[in-house]
Amino acid sequence: MRGGFVWDDDAYVTSNEALRSLDGLRRIWFEPGAVPQYYPLTYTTFWLEYRLWGLEPTGYHVVNVLLHGLAAILVWRLLARLRIPGAWLAAAIFALHPIHVESVAWMTERKNVLAGVLYLGAALAYFHAFEPAAHLGTERRWGTYVLATTLFAFALLSKSVTASLPAALLLLVWWQRGRLRMRDLRPLLPWVGLALPMGLVTVWMERHNEGAIGAEWTLSAVERCLVAGRAVWFYATKLAWPRDLMFNYPRWEIDATAWWQYVFPAAAVAVMAALYAARARLGRGPLTSVLYFVGTLVPALGFFDVYPMRYSFVADHFVYLASLGLIALTAAGVASIRLGPRGRRVRAVVCGVGLAGLGALAWRQGWAYESETALWEDTLRKNPASWMAHNNLGTILHRDGHLEEAAAHYREAVRLKPDSASYANLGNLLVLQGKTAEATGSYEKALELAPGLPEVHNSLGRLLHEAGALEQAIGHYRLALAVAPEFAEAHLNLGAAFASAGRNEEAIRHLSRAVSLEPRDFNARSNLGTVLVLTGQPDAAILQLSEAVRLQPANVGARYNLGVAFARVGRRDEAIASFAEVARQDPSHANARHQLGMALAEEGQLEDAETHLRAALRLRPDWPRAQIDLAWLIATTDTFDSVDSTEAIGLAERAVSGTAAADATTLDALAAIYARAGRFAEARQTAQQAIDVAVAAGQPQLAAEIHTRLLRYGETSP
């Protein structure tokens, strides 16, 4: 319960935007693909908890533990109603078995424990409805049946693996009576009608939303049977001897030409055949337990493509419900041994020690889920060849700034599984290490293995952008968007590349798309606002930059650009407030000081304006723009005297020198300051020079305005 979120808990909880709003709840239920799987009831519990405790993990873990505890109680009550010996013992084993730690401690598997409670509740209600008993009236039976059906529907909406419940119920009826009648089938037909569509939805989502498509899932029918046979024995062994449980087991090499791999499915079939043949002597219970175990496992035995098969054919959480078959058989066997009083006491002690051992193992296994780092370190201790663990531990170390350690894990992941994702991650880290050539090579290798990977095109584009190869960068961003048109980061980066290339209209189009896809993305808002300022759209810029500042109040860049936009539309008070806040947060921000000085000057606060312009020049002593603006401020004061004249002219002449006398506006200002100081000949000469520069630069209107001022200098001359 003190653990954190791990692995894909981000998709389910921490980064799940659907949990953040009422519209998100609508999307969970009515928009398949809005969340990784269509398990709307599971996500609704997350949605409710987000309202209660946000992203504090303890609350989520407590709920998982309580659900598992409730499932154990329901196991006890269900087995007791079915008159199976050792019901309490079976429930205790189920509660404490360490193979179930993954289902309880991993938040993503909320779907397992929630579905388990509803599955068991539906089964208990079903047998309550159809148990032959004189005291149960027809009305009450059908009311209980409706409750059972509702619980089953809710179980399917939590996790569709519960679709096997109708078959399990029929199996239990057969165990009780030795035969099945049509009246046993009829009540379950509506359940089958609910189960089949949900199962098909899950299969479709696994392929199209989760991405269970590719070489890892290309298995023949024979190979799938080999996987299934081996998995059945794997789970049975782990239930009997829960040693070296881990988050990621090695992925078996399936070889249809290796004779020994056929032993597993053949042995499984042989066991079931033997139990069937011995049912008259042993009873139907052992066969029923084994058939329940295998049948409930079917969705996870490799016959259907599920995304985790990319990493391993088995996982602890797959056996959560199926384990009940072997657990109930074991408990019933222990409880059915006929013993005297002393033997019963010994049995109680042995069972108590066994349960304590299971509890200790579960406690120890729980620490693996304390954090993401703990999870992957535990996996690598038990499965050093887990490329996934190396890759994910590298990602954590990468994120935390431990680049050398991260690089070692990434390189090991590439060695173990040289696929596009491993090369892409290594490339991302090499970028941070400044190893541009190696990073480029890693990205190119990733694209060679999987040419259509949008993330890699995006990363390579970013690298080329930073290297100044804008056209190549734009090409890779376009390739990323050709594969994934809704890839917000690629739109953001392509917009930034267009902005760097001066193609502002295209930049605005892609940055706007990035904002629409990710409204809470600060960079998209900030970049779009900046380009809108540059293209003379200050009102639109203010909308974007105000939101960017709200998202990141401490970001001085966005706040500065917001001030510029306010100044452009004449909202000087807001501009002054923005620039002042930037100067407060970053006293070395010369641009903010300069803009603040100019805005204050326009408001007539000349003394404060001069203070800030001088501060800007102290920060950037050779800045022509600040020099000429301060010179102009000094020259236009009412108290302008010879001392002011000397300083203003000195500043203006340095500004002209700093622009290599190639800026008409700066020359024009110097001419006016000369005239203000009474140096008219120099004023006329400088003004004429400004006119020549403006004409050469294709600025005829500016040249005409300077010429008008030149004539005034002539009128005032001696």
C-alpha angles and dihedrals in degrees: 000000000000092000126112134224117291139196113326094008083105091068091045100040126346099050097023105123090189089073093059102071146025089250087056089061089053090051092050090059104031107027113067108206095034086105129025095264135016096250097127098171092054092050090046089060089052090047091054093046092050086060090051105043108000111214097338101129098207094075093052092049093049090054091051092051092049092049091051090049090051090049089054091051090050090050088055094048094044095050090045091052089050087051093236111161117243095027093152092048092049091051091049092050090049091050095049105032109122093219086074094056090090092056093050104035097043108076093208087066092063080109089065099051094038093048089045092057092048093043092052092042090052091050092048092049091047094055090044089055097047102032108120105247129145095216093061112088123211093251093054092046093054091045089054090046090054088051090050091049091049092050090049091051089050090049090054090050088054097047127344094218084086087074087096092069097095090055090046091052092050089049090054091048088052089049090053099043107019092233142051127233132196089252087061091053100045099069090051098051092084088050091054088049088056096042101051097058092046091050091050091048090054093049090050093047092049090056102037105027103028095035102237091164129109144055094322090063098041099108129147122233090257092050091050090053089051090051091048095050093049093045092053091056092042092057094043090052094048091050091051096040112018097194125146095007108181142174095241120030121196113275108242122236104237113208118177089195094059108095095203093062089066090061092078100057091036091053091048092052091045092053092051092046091050092049090050091050091048096045093108091057101032098030127237094282100088092046091046092051093049093044090049090049094050096038094050089049093053096098089056100041097089099266090110124045112247125171097243088066085080089072105025141347092231138046133173094239092059091071098050098111097021091059089072090076096061094032092054091046091051094047092046091049092051093045093047096059107110110231138163123245093277092047091050090054090050090049090051091052092047091049091047092051090046092051091047089052092051090048092051091049091048090049091052093045090051092066090066086071096052090106142342091263092051091049096054094040089053090048093051092049089057100030110026091174094062103125089185092057091047091049095047095043087050089053091053093047089046091053092048093051099252092131101166093050090045091051091054091054093044091051090050090050089052090049093049096042114010095197132139095264093055092049091046093053091047089050091052091054094045088055090059090048090054092243094137098166093050091045091052089050092051092050092048090050090051091051091046089057095041112014095185100056105130094194092057093046087051093050093046090047090053091051092050090046091055089048090055096250092130100165092050090047091051089051093055093045089053090051090051091053093045088063097034111024091179094054099129097191092053090052089050094050094043090051090050091049092051089049090052089051092050092247093131100165091056089044091054092049095054096038089051089052091050090053092050091051096043109022091175095054107118095196093053092050094044096046093046091049092049093052091047089055090051092050094051098256100123097157092056089042091055091057093053097040093047089056091045090053090048090053093047111017092176095057105107094188095063092041091051092051089048088055090051090052091049090050091051092058094043097253090137098163091057091043091052091048092050095048092045091053091050090050090049093050094042113021089183093061099116095182092055090050091050095047091045090052092050093047091049090049090055088052090053094249091130099161093054089042091056091049092056095042090053089049089053090053092049087056093044108020096179098047107130095197094056091042094055093042092052090045091052092047091053093045094052098052118113091234094056109152140161093282091051089045093056093048095044094048091046092052093046094048090051089050091053090048090050091056092044088242087287100116114087095198093055092047090048091054092049090051091053091049091050089052092048088054091049096250094130100162090057089043091056093045093049092045091053089050089052090051091052092050092048092050091048090050093052095251104131095159092054090047090053092050092050090048089056090054090046090059090054090053087055092051092052096046120106 
